[in-house]
Amino acid sequence: MIISIPKEITKDEKRVAATPETVRKLKALGAEVYVESMAGGLSGFDDAAFANAGAKICVNPRDVYENADLVLKVNAPLNEELELIKKGAIIIAHFNTLQNKESLAYLAQKDLTCLAMDLIPRISRAQSMDVLSSQSNLAGYRAVIEGVYQLRRAVPFMITAAGTISPAKVLVLGAGVAGLQAIATAKRLGAQVFASDVRAAAKEQVESLGAKFLAVDMKENLESAGGYAKEASQEYQQRQKELVTQQLSQTDIAITTALIPGKKAPILITREMLKNMPDGAVVVDLASANGGNVEGVKDGEISYIHGVKVIGYSHAVNDVAQTASELFARNLFNLVAAFWDKDSLAFVPKTDDEICNAICIVEHGVLR
């Protein structure tokens, strides 16, 4: 089986779907691996490293796609890439399926099978394949680094000959994977950290990291069976808004991470609420690509709203592209290895399996 790794052509994408480490592992399974020239250039992996790992380097993108039995990508293929893929091939990538249901019909142009890494179920045997967790972890870390960089003051508590410096206050909204890593990173940097989440189960996790949990005093089940947050009632949202508004008045850096699968990101911070923040405060919105948690945020841009620097930072993982690629590539390899047939030396997804059934969005040219 030929497994191909193309260069990502999606705007601003720096990651790559394989590393020299995972190429060696794929070769050990018995696969041939083709890597497009400069596929890893923006994430710190040059062609020589891939060649030394046993990959065939292809200068022409057509060679990468036309020979591939299995294509591993970070992002869903664009139309110009689909034109090059041979019939019968399997594509594994992040398709952003729940946000782009209507646009997936183009994938059925050929006799392809498409597996969406963004639909990996949250079960124990799929944890090593979960790209949402691995990438969100890095996004939470990088959001704090960006917020600290953009802030005009020091973060940790300091005692100096010139006087004492109080620690910066950081507020994290959404305590999922990204939020928890943001909390941990801010604490390591010496900040005083507060956090809020609609899921009651998050309180214990937040407090275990040394942050104070801002709890809304209402009994409402806001956690889905898959462990994701559900949309809150209007009353709950109003009470949370009041709690957050109060905390923002003394917050130096706010990190927002709240996403609801398949829906627009909920607004957690309005323009009016930004008025309460100290002058020079920073807000980093990791949900900006999905509409944003902050009213007025612009994805990929820095906006100044009522004296607050608001950063639309959905591309956070691309600022740590090497590590992000390493984790994404391992997630992909773990999926391939789990369904690798040792007799035929091929990747054979089984749609009656819980994992494959969950992630298969196109099967032999038919949308599922």
C-alpha positions in Angstrom: 0.0 0.0 0.0 1.2 3.5 -0.9 0.6 6.1 1.8 1.0 9.7 0.6 1.7 12.8 2.6 0.9 16.0 0.6 2.0 19.5 1.4 -0.9 21.4 3.0 -2.2 24.2 0.7 -5.0 25.5 3.0 -4.3 29.2 3.8 -1.9 29.8 6.8 -1.5 26.1 7.5 2.0 25.2 8.7 1.4 21.6 10.0 2.1 18.4 8.2 0.3 15.0 8.5 3.5 12.9 9.1 6.9 13.3 10.6 10.1 11.3 10.1 9.1 9.4 13.2 5.7 8.3 11.9 7.2 7.6 8.4 9.5 5.0 10.0 6.5 3.5 11.8 4.5 3.3 8.6 7.4 1.7 6.8 7.6 -0.8 9.6 4.0 -1.8 9.0 5.0 -2.7 5.4 3.8 0.5 3.6 5.5 2.6 1.0 5.4 6.2 1.9 5.4 9.2 -0.5 6.0 12.7 0.8 5.6 15.8 -1.3 8.7 18.0 -1.4 8.6 20.7 1.3 5.5 19.2 3.0 7.2 19.6 6.3 9.1 22.8 5.6 7.0 25.1 7.7 7.0 22.7 10.7 10.7 22.1 10.9 11.0 18.8 8.9 13.0 19.0 5.7 13.0 16.6 2.8 16.3 15.0 3.9 14.8 14.0 7.2 11.8 12.3 5.5 14.1 10.7 2.9 16.4 9.3 5.7 13.3 7.9 7.3 12.6 5.9 4.1 10.1 8.1 2.3 10.1 8.7 -1.4 10.2 12.5 -2.0 7.9 13.7 -4.8 8.5 17.1 -6.4 5.3 17.0 -8.4 2.0 17.0 -6.3 0.4 14.8 -9.0 2.8 12.0 -8.2 1.8 12.2 -4.5 -1.9 11.9 -5.2 -2.1 9.7 -8.3 -0.2 6.9 -6.7 -1.8 7.0 -3.3 -3.9 4.2 -1.9 -4.2 6.2 1.4 -3.7 9.9 1.7 -3.0 11.4 5.2 -3.7 15.1 5.5 -4.2 17.7 8.2 -7.0 19.5 6.4 -9.7 18.3 4.0 -8.6 18.3 0.4 -9.5 21.2 -1.7 -11.1 20.8 -5.1 -7.8 21.1 -7.0 -6.4 18.3 -4.8 -9.4 16.1 -5.3 -8.9 16.3 -9.1 -5.5 14.5 -8.6 -6.6 11.7 -6.3 -7.2 8.4 -7.9 -10.5 6.5 -7.6 -10.8 4.1 -4.7 -8.3 6.0 -2.5 -8.8 6.5 1.2 -8.4 10.0 2.7 -7.9 10.6 6.4 -8.0 14.3 7.6 -9.7 16.8 9.7 -12.8 17.7 7.7 -14.4 20.0 10.3 -17.5 17.9 9.5 -20.1 19.3 11.9 -19.5 22.9 10.7 -19.4 22.0 7.0 -22.1 19.4 6.5 -23.5 21.1 3.5 -20.2 21.4 1.7 -19.2 17.7 2.0 -21.0 16.7 -1.2 -17.9 17.5 -3.3 -16.1 14.6 -1.6 -18.4 12.2 -3.4 -17.1 13.2 -6.8 -14.9 10.0 -7.0 -15.1 6.5 -5.6 -13.3 7.7 -2.4 -13.6 6.8 1.3 -13.1 9.7 3.7 -12.4 9.3 7.4 -12.8 12.5 9.6 -10.4 12.8 12.5 -12.6 15.5 14.0 -15.2 12.8 14.7 -13.0 10.4 16.7 -15.3 9.1 19.5 -14.4 9.9 23.1 -13.8 6.3 24.2 -10.8 4.9 25.9 -9.3 2.9 23.0 -9.5 6.0 20.7 -7.8 8.4 23.0 -4.4 8.0 21.2 -6.2 9.0 17.9 -8.0 12.1 19.3 -6.6 15.1 17.3 -9.1 17.5 18.9 -7.6 16.8 22.3 -3.9 16.9 21.1 -4.3 20.1 19.1 -6.6 21.8 21.7 -3.9 21.1 24.4 -1.4 23.0 22.4 -3.8 25.8 21.5 -4.5 26.4 25.2 -0.8 26.6 26.0 -0.1 28.9 23.1 -3.1 31.2 23.9 -1.5 32.0 27.2 1.9 32.6 25.7 0.3 35.0 23.2 -1.7 36.8 25.9 1.4 37.3 28.0 3.4 38.5 25.0 0.7 41.1 24.2 0.2 42.2 27.8 2.1 45.3 28.9 2.9 44.2 32.4 4.8 41.3 34.1 2.8 38.2 35.1 4.3 36.7 38.2 4.4 38.0 41.8 7.8 39.7 42.4 9.5 41.3 45.3 12.1 43.8 44.2 14.2 46.5 45.8 11.9 49.0 44.0 8.7 47.5 45.4 6.4 44.5 45.1 4.7 43.5 41.9 1.3 41.8 42.3 0.6 38.8 40.0 -1.5 39.3 36.9 -5.0 37.9 36.9 -6.0 35.5 34.2 -9.6 34.4 33.5 -10.2 31.2 31.4 -13.7 30.7 30.0 -14.3 27.1 29.1 -12.4 24.4 31.0 -12.2 21.7 28.3 -8.8 20.4 27.1 -7.7 23.8 25.8 -8.9 25.6 28.9 -7.3 23.3 31.4 -4.0 23.6 29.6 -4.4 27.4 29.6 -5.0 27.3 33.3 -1.9 25.1 33.9 0.3 27.3 31.7 -0.9 30.5 33.4 -0.3 29.1 36.8 3.2 28.0 35.8 4.0 31.5 34.7 2.9 32.8 38.1 -0.5 34.3 37.4 -3.5 34.3 39.7 -6.0 32.2 37.7 -9.8 32.0 37.6 -12.0 29.8 35.4 -15.6 29.2 34.4 -17.3 26.4 32.6 -21.0 25.3 32.2 -20.1 21.7 33.1 -20.2 21.1 36.8 -17.6 18.3 36.5 -15.0 20.9 35.4 -14.9 22.5 38.9 -12.8 19.7 40.4 -10.4 19.7 37.4 -10.0 23.5 37.6 -9.3 23.5 41.3 -6.9 20.6 41.0 -4.7 22.9 38.9 -4.8 25.7 41.5 -7.3 28.0 39.9 -10.5 29.4 41.4 -13.7 28.1 39.8 -16.5 30.7 39.2 -19.6 28.7 39.7 -23.2 29.6 38.6 -25.5 28.6 41.4 -28.0 26.6 39.2 -28.6 22.9 38.7 -28.6 22.4 35.0 -27.1 19.5 33.1 -24.9 21.1 30.4 -22.7 18.2 29.5 -23.4 15.9 26.5 -22.9 12.1 26.5 -19.6 12.7 24.7 -18.3 15.0 27.3 -18.8 18.2 25.4 -20.6 21.3 26.6 -24.2 21.8 25.6 -26.0 25.1 25.0 -27.2 26.7 28.3 -30.6 28.1 29.1 -31.2 31.9 28.8 -31.3 32.2 32.6 -28.1 30.3 33.1 -26.4 32.5 30.4 -27.6 35.6 32.2 -26.2 34.5 35.5 -22.9 33.5 34.0 -22.7 36.8 32.2 -23.1 38.7 35.5 -20.4 36.5 37.2 -18.0 36.9 34.3 -18.6 40.7 34.1 -17.7 41.1 37.7 -14.5 39.1 37.3 -13.4 40.8 34.1 -13.2 44.1 35.9 -10.0 42.9 37.6 -8.7 40.6 34.8 -5.5 41.3 32.9 -5.8 38.4 30.4 -8.9 36.5 29.4 -8.7 33.3 27.4 -12.0 32.0 25.7 -12.2 28.5 24.5 -15.9 27.6 24.4 -17.2 25.6 21.5 -20.4 23.7 20.9 -20.0 20.9 18.3 -22.0 21.8 15.1 -23.0 25.2 16.3 -21.8 28.8 16.3 -19.5 29.5 19.3 -21.5 31.1 22.2 -20.9 34.8 23.0 -19.3 34.9 26.4 -17.9 38.4 26.4 -19.9 41.3 24.9 -18.6 44.7 23.9 -20.3 46.1 26.9 -18.5 43.6 29.2 -15.2 44.7 27.7 -15.7 48.2 29.1 -15.2 46.8 32.6 -11.8 45.4 31.9 -8.7 47.4 32.9 -7.1 49.5 30.2 -4.5 47.5 28.4 -6.1 44.2 29.1 -5.9 41.3 26.6 -8.5 38.8 25.4 -7.4 35.8 23.4 -10.4 34.1 21.6 -9.6 30.5 20.5 -13.1 30.1 19.1 -12.8 33.0 16.6 -13.0 30.7 13.5 -16.5 29.6 14.7 -17.9 33.1 15.2 -16.0 33.7 18.4 -16.7 33.9 22.1 -16.1 37.7 22.1 -18.4 40.1 20.4 -16.6 42.0 17.7 -13.6 39.5 17.4 -12.0 39.1 14.0 -10.4 35.8 13.2 -6.7 36.1 12.7 -6.6 39.8 13.7 -6.1 42.0 16.7 -8.9 44.4 17.4 -9.0 47.2 20.0 -12.4 47.4 21.6 -12.9 49.9 24.5 -9.2 49.9 25.2 -8.9 46.1 25.3 -6.8 44.1 22.8 -9.0 41.3 21.4 -7.1 38.6 19.5 -8.9 36.2 17.2 -6.5 33.3 17.6 -8.0 30.2 16.0 -4.6 29.5 14.3 -2.8 29.0 17.7 -1.5 25.5 16.8 0.3 26.9 13.8 2.5 28.9 16.0 3.8 25.7 17.5 3.6 23.8 14.2 6.4 21.4 14.9 4.9 20.0 18.1 1.4 20.2 16.6 2.6 18.1 13.6 4.2 15.6 15.8 1.1 15.0 17.8 -1.3 15.1 14.8 1.0 12.6 13.0 1.0 10.2 15.9 -2.8 10.4 16.1 -3.0 9.5 12.4 -0.5 6.7 12.8 -2.4 5.2 15.8 -5.6 5.1 13.7 -3.8 3.5 10.7 -2.0 0.9 12.9 -5.3 0.0 14.7 -6.8 -1.1 11.4 -3.8 -2.4 9.5 -4.2 -5.8 8.0 -0.9 -7.7 8.5 -1.8 -10.3 5.8 -2.6 -7.8 3.0 -0.2 -5.1 4.3 -3.0 -2.6 3.9 -5.1 -0.2 5.9 -8.6 -1.8 6.1 -11.2 0.4 7.9 -14.1 -1.7 9.2 -17.3 0.3 9.3 -18.9 -2.1 11.8 -16.2 -1.0 14.2 -17.3 1.8 16.7 -14.4 4.0 15.7 -14.6 3.6 11.9 -18.4 3.9 11.9 -18.1 7.2 13.8 -15.5 8.8 11.5 -16.5 7.5 8.1 -18.2 10.3 6.3 -17.9 9.0 2.7 -17.7 5.3 1.9 -16.8 4.4 -1.7 -18.2 7.6 -3.1 -21.4 7.6 -1.0 -22.1 10.2 1.7 -23.0 8.6 5.0 
